[in-house]
Amino acid sequence: MKKKILSSLLFLLTYLSGYSSSQEPDFIIFQNDTIRTYNLILESYLHRYIPKKTERLFGFSFRDGASPNCWRGYQAIYKIENDSLFLVNIIDCHELGSGSIDIKKSRKKMKRIFGNKLKNGRVFVNWFNGTLNFPIRDKMLRYDRIFYRIFEEETIIDIFNGKVLSHYDVKNYVDKPNGINRRYKDKITDIIFEELIRDSWINNKDYDCSETYTITIDAMGKVSEVKLFVNDEDQGLFFNPDEYHYCIDKITNALKLLKFDIIKDKGIPISEDVYLEIWIKDDGTIENWTKE
């Protein structure tokens, strides 16, 4: 396979991703506790009003001039009361941590956005349908390196048109008998790589499998798919079909007996993609070039 072309593409993607920053959460007041929540509720409303080709809306910065970890330029505070979800404040970034909130400024922002929907200093979030989640304890399982998180133990609130249908606690991690630990994602590629080094990668057709692969661990904890990091429709740019299938089949067969613990999101088992970059040396041994 054409190592240099793909390596250049991956370097560009890695370089661009370096501009992403972990973003500050919103907050929800629930049963007298103020808790971080990583659900974009206000944004689902604002999206209807964001003009094309602009990054400013209602005085919010949306990256332009905002702090690196608060691109939105604000944080929202919600409250569950009488089985209903309300927006109670829109504050400047990190304002809650300072110990005081500028209520007058918050109300002005809310009035500007919602007009007469602002009643008694709050807005009924009747536009939101979905599930809110927030941590019971700060034991994080996954995050997208920008905003969304999955915690090992969470409180789930199901909402329809702003009304609470139910709330309950879930555990998002299941230890399977003899299952491989998935609590720390950066170790999974090492485990996968250990399976690949058991075999020689020399072949009589001189196929070269030095590439980056997407390995899917399904909702049951099994490796269900192996494919190239690039889109399948682009595979012809890098190698011939026989070489492609040889490499995919070889990795798939090496990993087919692995059994991982189960990860859930809001209590529902999920699949997960893991990225693995390998380099095949001339003597048939391989190196792990994966960058986490």
ChimeraX attribute file (.defattr): number of C-alpha atoms within 10 A of each C-alpha:
attribute: neighborCount
match mode: 1-to-1
recipient: residues
	/A:1	17
	/A:2	13
	/A:3	14
	/A:4	10
	/A:5	11
	/A:6	18
	/A:7	15
	/A:8	11
	/A:9	12
	/A:10	15
	/A:11	11
	/A:12	11
	/A:13	11
	/A:14	12
	/A:15	10
	/A:16	10
	/A:17	11
	/A:18	8
	/A:19	8
	/A:20	13
	/A:21	15
	/A:22	15
	/A:23	17
	/A:24	21
	/A:25	23
	/A:26	21
	/A:27	21
	/A:28	24
	/A:29	18
	/A:30	13
	/A:31	9
	/A:32	9
	/A:33	10
	/A:34	13
	/A:35	16
	/A:36	16
	/A:37	23
	/A:38	19
	/A:39	19
	/A:40	14
	/A:41	19
	/A:42	18
	/A:43	13
	/A:44	12
	/A:45	16
	/A:46	12
	/A:47	10
	/A:48	8
	/A:49	12
	/A:50	14
	/A:51	10
	/A:52	6
	/A:53	6
	/A:54	8
	/A:55	14
	/A:56	15
	/A:57	15
	/A:58	12
	/A:59	12
	/A:60	17
	/A:61	17
	/A:62	17
	/A:63	15
	/A:64	13
	/A:65	12
	/A:66	15
	/A:67	17
	/A:68	16
	/A:69	18
	/A:70	21
	/A:71	20
	/A:72	23
	/A:73	22
	/A:74	21
	/A:75	19
	/A:76	21
	/A:77	21
	/A:78	25
	/A:79	23
	/A:80	19
	/A:81	13
	/A:82	8
	/A:83	14
	/A:84	17
	/A:85	25
	/A:86	21
	/A:87	20
	/A:88	24
	/A:89	25
	/A:90	23
	/A:91	22
	/A:92	18
	/A:93	21
	/A:94	17
	/A:95	14
	/A:96	14
	/A:97	8
	/A:98	8
	/A:99	7
	/A:100	8
	/A:101	16
	/A:102	13
	/A:103	14
	/A:104	9
	/A:105	14
	/A:106	17
	/A:107	18
	/A:108	13
	/A:109	18
	/A:110	22
	/A:111	17
	/A:112	12
	/A:113	17
	/A:114	13
	/A:115	12
	/A:116	10
	/A:117	14
	/A:118	17
	/A:119	11
	/A:120	7
	/A:121	15
	/A:122	19
	/A:123	20
	/A:124	19
	/A:125	23
	/A:126	15
	/A:127	12
	/A:128	17
	/A:129	15
	/A:130	13
	/A:131	16
	/A:132	19
	/A:133	25
	/A:134	23
	/A:135	21
	/A:136	16
	/A:137	11
	/A:138	11
	/A:139	13
	/A:140	16
	/A:141	19
	/A:142	17
	/A:143	13
	/A:144	9
	/A:145	12
	/A:146	12
	/A:147	17
	/A:148	15
	/A:149	20
	/A:150	22
	/A:151	24
	/A:152	24
	/A:153	22
	/A:154	24
	/A:155	18
	/A:156	19
	/A:157	19
	/A:158	16
	/A:159	21
	/A:160	17
	/A:161	15
	/A:162	19
	/A:163	21
	/A:164	19
	/A:165	13
	/A:166	12
	/A:167	15
	/A:168	11
	/A:169	16
	/A:170	20
	/A:171	17
	/A:172	21
	/A:173	21
	/A:174	17
	/A:175	14
	/A:176	14
	/A:177	9
	/A:178	10
	/A:179	15
	/A:180	16
	/A:181	18
	/A:182	19
	/A:183	18
	/A:184	10
	/A:185	14
	/A:186	13
	/A:187	12
	/A:188	18
	/A:189	18
	/A:190	14
	/A:191	14
	/A:192	18
	/A:193	20
	/A:194	14
	/A:195	14
	/A:196	22
	/A:197	15
	/A:198	11
	/A:199	13
	/A:200	12
	/A:201	20
	/A:202	16
	/A:203	10
	/A:204	5
	/A:205	8
	/A:206	10
	/A:207	18
	/A:208	22
	/A:209	25
	/A:210	20
	/A:211	22
	/A:212	21
	/A:213	22
	/A:214	17
	/A:215	23
	/A:216	18
	/A:217	23
	/A:218	18
	/A:219	18
	/A:220	16
	/A:221	23
	/A:222	19
	/A:223	22
	/A:224	15
	/A:225	17
	/A:226	22
	/A:227	21
	/A:228	19
	/A:229	18
	/A:230	16
	/A:231	8
	/A:232	9
	/A:233	7
	/A:234	10
	/A:235	15
	/A:236	10
	/A:237	11
	/A:238	17
	/A:239	15
	/A:240	12
	/A:241	10
	/A:242	10
	/A:243	17
	/A:244	19
	/A:245	12
	/A:246	15
	/A:247	20
	/A:248	16
	/A:249	15
	/A:250	15
	/A:251	21
	/A:252	18
	/A:253	12
	/A:254	17
	/A:255	22
	/A:256	12
	/A:257	11
	/A:258	16
	/A:259	18
	/A:260	23
	/A:261	20
	/A:262	25
	/A:263	28
	/A:264	19
	/A:265	20
	/A:266	23
	/A:267	20
	/A:268	13
	/A:269	17
	/A:270	16
	/A:271	17
	/A:272	14
	/A:273	14
	/A:274	16
	/A:275	18
	/A:276	22
	/A:277	21
	/A:278	17
	/A:279	18
	/A:280	18
	/A:281	13
	/A:282	10
	/A:283	9
	/A:284	14
	/A:285	15
	/A:286	20
	/A:287	14
	/A:288	17
	/A:289	13
	/A:290	16
	/A:291	10
	/A:292	9
